[in-house]
Amino acid sequence: MPLSAPGLPGLPPELTGPVAVELAKPVRTIPHPTALPGGCLYEPKWDGYRLVVVRTGSSTRVWSKQGRDLTDRFPDVVAAAVAQIPAGSVVDGEVVVWNGSRLDFGLLQQRMVTAPGRIPALVAAHPASYVAFDLLASGGTDLRAEKLGRRRATLEDLAARWAPPLQLSPATTDPVEARTWFDDYRPAGIEGLVAKGVGTRYAPGRREWLKVKSWETTEVLAGGVIGPIGAPSQLVAGRYRDGELVVVGRTSPLDPRQSAELAAALSPASGPHPWPERIGTGRFGGGRLSVALTRVDPTVVVEVSADAALQAGVFRHPLRFVRVRPDLRPADLAPLP
């Protein structure tokens, strides 16, 4: 099936792909309604991949934030764009995969590492959804110089005719409604909120949006630390899955008080320990670089603060140390699924 048809509106060269996207900078609290020019428009922060849909007069392609052509990874999104988005359009949004009632980043990531010949099976088993939140071009006209309020209104008109897997991201200027989303959507894997200025133009490559993540506390086991046991610099957290202690994340650097509190509770590993002597510095303990891991008896329960970004029970982003929980035992922690 052709991805588009000839003789339809074209696009300015800088919007034919790859497309530079506007970014967000982190803040600790939900921005005040007047924090950005024109007032704040609040949207859920989706746990997926940023994806720009580019519909020219001769092709339909989707591009990552890093400028990678992902058309072959998301043929379901491309097919929906061909059917429902007119040529001459550029849509900014997020691609996600639902697993029941929760977003599943692991299923989404499978699209990136699977051989091309197996993509159709993934599409059939776990179809993707595309959540649009901005419109950069319409009818071949560059809209990036228009204010967000107008771009959003034009996007809403376009999305009124959509059907899944295309959908319009919810948005509100009501801070009370935004707070409700922030508190209630976390179980679905929504990471928090993004606030955008209603009166702002689209600024490629600039961090003029604001993002705030939803955090909540949970318990983990102290399986090891980076640095000496008497002065740890980071906690390496573990949980049990099928009787095996697995690494589920690590904390951001500990301050002196946190380090002393944790050190006072730890004991060196007294017997066989399932973790290696070194651990990677990358996500999930991987990566080419590694550091020495001081293994400890996995008997100390620690309360940590975590965002909603999970993959198979593993935290994708650094944890925040809260406190040691001497009132809890390892058996009090539910095993990982």
N, C-alpha and C positions, 0 to 999 in steps of 0.2 A: 504494500500500500504506500503511495507517495506520501511524504511528510507534509507537503504543501502543494500549492498550485501556482503556476506562473501568472504574471499579469496583476498581482495583488500588491498592496502598499509595501514599499521597502522601508528601510530604517537608516538613520545616520550611522556611519562606520563604527563609531565608538559604542554602539548598542547592538551590533550584530553578533557579539560574543567573541571572547569572554567579556563579561561586564563587571566593572568595578562597583562594589556595593558599599552602601553606608554601614557603619559599624556602631557598636554601643560600648560605652565605658561603664564599669561596675560602680555602683553606689551601695551604701549599707542599708538605707531605708527607702521606702516608697517615696518618690519625689512629690513635693507639694504640687497641687494643681497649677500653680503659677510659676513653676520652676523653669519652664521652657517657653520660648516665644510663641504667643498665640494660645498658650495653655497646653496642658499635657493630654495626649491621647494615650491611654494605657492599653496594652495588648498582652496576652499570655506569652510567656517565653517557652517556646516549643523545644522539646528535646529531640532534635533531628539534625538534618544537614541543610544548610542554606543552599537554595537552588533558584537560579534565575531561568525562567522560560523565555526563549527568544523565538518569535514567530515572524520570519521574514516572508517575502513573496516567493521564495524558492526552497526554504527549509524550515524545520522545526527542531531546535536543539535545546538541551538544558545544560547549565553550567554551574559549577561549584563556586564557592566564595574564593577559592584559590585559583580559579581560572581553568579548571579541568573540565573537559567535555564528558559529561556523564550520561549522554543520550542512550548508550547501550546498556547502562545500569538500570535505567528506569523507563523501560518501554511502555509500561502502563500509564505513567504520567505523560509521556510524549503522545501516546494515542489519544488520551483525553484532551490534551492541548490542541491537537489537530482538529478534533471534533467540536471543541467548545470555545476556543480562543481565536479571534479573527487575526488574520495576517496583519503585520505592522504593529504587533503588540509585544511589549516586554514586561513580564510580571516578576516581581520579587517575592520570595516566600520561603517556606521550609517544607522539606519532604520528610514524612514520618511514617512509621509502621506501627499499627496497633496490634497488640496481642491481648485479646479479650478487652478489658476496660482500661488497660494501661499501655502507654507508649513503650515500645521495646527497641532500645538502641542497638542491642545485639543483633536482632533480625535485620535492622537497617544496615548495619555494618557488613552483614553477609553479602549484600549486593556489591560491596566494594572489593571483595576478595574472591568471589566465586568466578570460575571460568565462564566465559560468555555463553557457552553451550548449555549451561545449567541455570542461567537466569530465568528462562521461561518457567521452570519448575518452582523457583522462588516466588515469581510473580503469582503463580497459581495458588501456592500455599499461603503466602503472606503478602497480599497486595499492598502497595504503598498508597498513601494519601498525600495530596499537595495542599498546603495551607498558605494561601496568598495574603500578603499584608501591604503590598505597595504596587503601584502601576507606574512604570518608567516611560512607557511609550504607548500610544493608542493611535490607530489609523496612520502609522508611520511618523507621527509627530512626537518629538522628544518632550516629555512632561517633567523632566527633572527640575526645571527652573520654576515650575508651579509650586505653590504651597501645598503642604501635606493635606490640608482640608479639602482642596479641590481634587488632588490625586485620589484621595480616599473615596470621595463621592463618585468619581468616574469609575473606580474599581468596583464599587458597590453596584453600580448600574450594570457593569459587565458580568459580575458574579451572580446577579439575579437569575440568570439563565443557566447556571451551572448545575451539574449533578456530580455525585462522587465518581472518581476520587478527587475532583477539584472542590475546594471549599474556601470560603472567606474566613479569615481569622476574626474572631470577635474583637471588638474595640469599644472603649468607653472613655468619656471625659469625666465620669462620676467617680471620685476617689473612694466612695463607700463601696460601690460595685467592684472596683478594682481590688480593694482589700478583701472582699469576699472571694474573688477569683484566686487571689494570692493564698488565702487560707484553705479554700475548699478544693482546689484543683490539683494540689500536690499528689494525692493518691493516684491520680491518673498519669503521673510522670511529668506534669507541667513544672518547669524549673523556677518559675517566678513571674516577674513582669518586665516588660520593656515600655519605657515612656518616651514619647516622641513629641516634638513641638508642632502643634497644629499649624502654626504660621511659618514653618521652616521649609526651605527648599531641600531637595535631595542632594546630599553631599558625598559623592563617591570617595571612599577611602578614609573618610574622617569619622571620628568617634563623637558624634553629636547627639546620638540617642543615649538614654540612660537605662541600665539594666540592674535589677535587684533580684537576688536569688532567695528562694524560700529555703530556710534551714530548720531542721528539727533534730532533737537529740536521740541517740540510740546507743546500744551497748555493744562493745566488742571485747575480744580477748587480747591482752598484751602478749604477742607471740615473739616479739623481738624489738630491738631499738637500733637506731643509727647512733653511733658513738658509744662511749663506755657505759656500763650499766649504772655506774655511780653518777653520771652526768649526761643522760641521753639528750640528743638534740632533736630526735623525731621518734615517734612511736610507729611501729609497723603492726598493723591490726590484723587479727585473725578471727575466723569463725569456723565452726565445724560443718562439713558437708559429707554425709555418708560415713561418719566416723573419722574423717581426715581433716586436719587443721589446714585451712587454706588462707592465703593472704587475700584480704579484702580491701586493703587500702593503707595509707599512711597519713600521718598528720602533717600539717604545716609545721615549721620550726617551733619548738617549745621555748617559752620565755623562762627565765631562771626559776621563777616560782613553780611553774608547771613541771620543769625538769626535776626539781627537788622532790616534789610530791610524788611523781612517778617513780623516781629512783628509790624512794623509801619503801615502796611496795613490792619491788621486783626481786626475784631470786634467779641466779644463773641456772640455765638448763641443767637438770640433774641426771638426765637420761637421754635416750635417743630423741632427736628432734627432727621433724619432717622437713624443716626448711634448710636451705643451703647456707654456706658460710658467707656468701656474698649475694647481694640483691641488686637488680638493675635500677637505675635512677629514673627510668621512664615510667609511663603509665602501666599499672598492674605489675610493677617490678620488672618490666622488660627493658629493652633498649641495649645499646652496645656498651654504654658506660655502666660500671657497677661500683658499689661501695661495700665495705665490710658490714655484715649483719651480726649484731650481738644477740644471740638466741637466749631466751629466758623461759623459765617454766610457765607454760600457758595457763596459769591458775588465777591471774589477776584480771578482774573485769574493770573496764574503763568506759566511762560515758564520753561520747564524742558528739559533735554537731556535724551534720552532713546535709548536703543539698540533695535534690531529687534525682540526680543523674546516676542511675544504677545500670549495670549490665551483668546479668546472671548473678545478682546478689553482691557484686563487687562495685565499690565506689569509684567513679571515673575521675573525680576531682579530690583534692586534698581534704582531709578531715580537720576539724578543730578540736583540740583537747579541751574537755570540760572539767573532769575530775575523776579520781579513782573511786570505784564503788566497792568498798570492803563489805558491804551488806549483801552483795550478790556473789553467787558461785558460777562457774562455767556451765553447770547443768541448768541454770536458770535462763540461759540464752537459747532461743529456739534455733534449731539447725537450719542451714541454708537449703533452699529447695534444689 
